[in-house]
Amino acid sequence: MIIGVPKESNPTDRRVPLIPDSVNKLVKQGAEIHIETGMGEACGFTDQDYEKVGASIQRSGHNLLKQSDIILRLHKPSLKEIKSLKTDSIHVSYLDPFNEHELVDAFAAANVTAISMEMIPRITRAQKMDALSSQANLGGYAAVILAADRLDLSLPMMMTAAGTISPARVFIIGVGVAGLQAIATAKRLGARVEAFDTRPVVAEQVESLGAKFVQIDLGDTGETEGGYAKQLTEEQLELQRLGMKKVMAQSDIVITTAQVFGRAAPRIVTADMVEAMKTGSVIIDMAVETGGNVEGSKLDEEIEVNGVRLVGLGALPGRVCKHASQMYSANLLNLVLDFWSAENKSFEFDLADEILKGCVITHAGELVNDMILNARKNA
């Protein structure tokens, strides 16, 4: 069985889907690995690095797609690339299946089994495959480092003969995986950190990291069965904005991480909230790739609004591409090995399995994922 890894085409993201160490482990299990030439270069891995561990380097990305039984990649393919895929092959990547209807339908029409890394279920057995968490963790770290670089202040308190420098104030909005890592990183850098989330249950986690949890009474909020924040009503959103505006006005750095699974990111920071911040302060919108949390933020742009720097750079995990690639590669490796038969040297597909049932979007020419089917019916 041939596992192909094409070169990523997103120029703003240096991550690669499979690192040499993972290739080595797959080769030892009997897999035949084909790598498109230059696939690892953006992150410092040469073709020779992959050849040394048993991979075959392919000059043509088109031929690699046509010949491979399994495709492993990071970003979703183009419609043209889907047409090049081998019939009955398996394609694994981020797909955004709730919103990419045409892409999903193209997979079904091509009779390709599409596996979405966003849809890996949140169960104990699948934690080692959870790419959303592994990348969000590094994204939260990168967001703080980026903010510190853009801020014209130091983060820690400093006591010198010339006087005392107060610590920078950092406000994290959204306490998921990314938010928790942002809190931890900002604290390690010496900042005074506050955080808010619509789920009061996370207050203990925030405080365990040495930060202050901001209390805003929104009434009944809670979380979904998957651990994600529920969508708020318009009345709750307005109460939230008023409470956050007070904290933002005192903050030097604001990092927003709020996401609603399967939907566009909620717009929780309005223009008047940005204007209330101090001149020279910085906002990092980590949700900019799914629509953005902050009014005025633009994907892959940095703009200034009344003296406030609004940063909307995407692919933040790619700013630490070596570790991000290491983690994503491990996620892919664990997914493949969990269903790999060393005896048959093949991926043993079982749609009844809890993990595959959750993350397989199309199979045998049909859309088969229950969550996506229900979302389309209710649209």
KEBA-327925 format. One record per residue (C-alpha): residue in one letter; x negated, y, z negated. Coordinates in steps of 0.2 Angstrom, whole numbers, plus 5000, padded with zeros to 4 digits. Example, Ala and Ser with C-alpha at 12.3 -4.5 7.8 and 13.67 -1.06 7.14 Angstrom:
2
A493849784961
S493249954964
This chain:
379
M500050005000
I499350175005
I499450324994
G499150485003
V498750654995
P498850795007
K498050965005
E499151094996
S499651245007
N500051374993
P498551504994
T498951574976
D498851404967
R497151324965
R497851164957
V497650994966
P498850844963
L497550704960
I495850724953
P494450594957
D494650504940
S496450464943
V495950404961
N494650284953
K496050214942
L497250184956
V495850104967
K495449984953
Q497349934953
G497249894971
A497950044979
E497250114995
I497050304993
H496950425008
I496450605004
E496650745017
T494950825019
G494750985008
M496150934997
G495150964981
E494051104986
A495151244979
C494751174962
G492951124964
F493150934970
T492250894986
D492750754999
Q491150664993
D491850664975
Y493350564981
E492350454992
K491250404978
V492750334969
G493450234984
A494550354993
S494650375012
I494550545019
Q495750595033
R495450735045
S497350745050
G498650795037
H499950745050
N499250575052
L499150555033
L500950595031
K501450465045
Q500450325038
S500650335019
D501850235009
I501850354995
I501450534995
L500850624980
R500750814979
L501050964969
H502251084979
K503751034989
P503451005008
S504051095023
L505551035033
K504250995047
E503250895035
I504750785030
K505050745048
S503250675049
L503450555034
K503550375036
T505250295035
D505550215018
S504150295011
I504150384993
H503750564991
V503250634974
S503150824970
Y504050964962
L505650984973
D506851114964
P508250994970
F509651104962
N509251244974
E508351164989
H509951084997
E509251085014
L507651005009
V508550864999
D509650835014
A508150825025
F507350685014
A508950585015
A509050605034
A507250545035
N507650395025
V506350445012
T506450414993
A506150584985
I505550594967
S505650764959
M504350794945
E505550924937
M506850784934
I505750664924
P506950624909
R506450684892
I506350514884
T504850444874
R504250324887
A504150464900
Q503250594890
K501550544898
M502350584915
D503150754910
A502350884922
L503551024916
S502851014899
S501050984903
Q500951134915
A502051244904
N500851214890
L499351284901
G500451424908
G500851484890
Y498951494887
A498551574903
A499951704901
V499151774884
I497351774892
L498051874907
A498951994895
A497452024885
D496452064901
R497752184907
L497952274889
D496852414885
L496752364867
S495852224858
L496952084850
P496252054833
M496052174818
M494352234816
M493552324801
T492052424805
A491052574797
A491952684810
G493652634804
T494952494805
I495752434822
S497452364819
P497952204827
A498952204844
R500752164842
V501352024854
F503151974856
I503551804864
I505351784871
G505851594873
V505051464862
G504951314873
V503251224877
A502551384886
G503151494872
L502451394858
Q500751384866
A500851574869
I501151604851
A499751484846
T498451564858
A498951744853
K498751704835
R497051624838
L496551784846
G497051874831
A498651964836
R500151994826
V501451884834
E503351884834
A504451774844
F506351754848
D507351614855
T509251584856
R509051414847
P508851454828
V508151274826
V506451324833
A506151454819
E505251334809
Q504051294823
V503751474826
E503351504807
S502251344807
L501051434819
G500951584808
A502151694818
K503751784813
F505351724820
V506551874825
Q508251844819
I509651904831
D511451854826
L512151794843
G513551674835
D513551494842
T512151454854
G511251294851
E510451184865
T510851054878
E510550864875
G508950884885
G508251014872
Y508551164884
A509351324879
K511151344883
Q511751484895
L512351634885
T513951734887
E513851914893
E514251974875
Q512851864868
L511651934881
E512052114876
L511752074858
Q510151994862
R509552134873
L509952264859
G508952164846
M507452124857
K507352314863
K506952364845
V505552234844
M504852274862
A504752464858
Q503452414844
S502552284854
D500952294865
I501252134874
V502852054879
I502851874886
T504551804893
T504751624896
A506651594896
Q507251464908
V508951374910
F508651204918
G509251194936
R509751374937
A508951544940
A508051614926
P509151734915
R508851914917
I508651954898
V507552114899
T508352264907
A507452424914
D507952524899
M507052394888
V505552414898
E505652604897
A505752594878
M503952514877
K502352614873
T501252674887
G499952554891
S500852404885
V501052244896
I502452124900
I502051954908
D503651874916
M503251694916
A504951654924
V504651764939
E504551604951
T506351564947
G507051734948
G506251824933
N506751874916
V506352054918
E507252184929
G505952244942
S504752104941
K504152044958
L503351874962
D501451884964
E501452074961
E500952184947
I501852354945
E501852494933
V503552564926
N503352724916
G501652674910
V502052494906
R501152364916
L502452224923
V501452074928
G502451944939
L501051834945
G501651654949
A500751484946
L499951534930
P499351354926
G498351374942
R497251504933
V496551364923
C496551244938
K495351114932
H496351074916
A498051104925
S497550984939
Q496850854926
M498550854917
Y499650854933
S498550714940
A498750614924
N500650634925
L500650564943
L499550424938
N500650374924
L502150374934
V501350264948
L500550144936
D502150124926
F502950044941
W501449974949
S501149784952
A499349744952
E499749574958
N500749634974
K499749794975
S501349894977
F502550014968
E503949904962
F505450014964
D506949994952
L508350124953
A509150054938
D507650104927
E508050244916
I506550354922
L506850324941
K508650344939
G508350524932
C507050584944
V507450494961
I508450614971
T508650524988
H508450344992
A508950235007
G509650385017
E510750445003
L510750574989
V510850464973
N510450574958
D511950594947
M511450764941
I511250844958
L512850764964
N513750834950
A512951004952
R513451004971
K515250954966
N515451094954
A514651224964
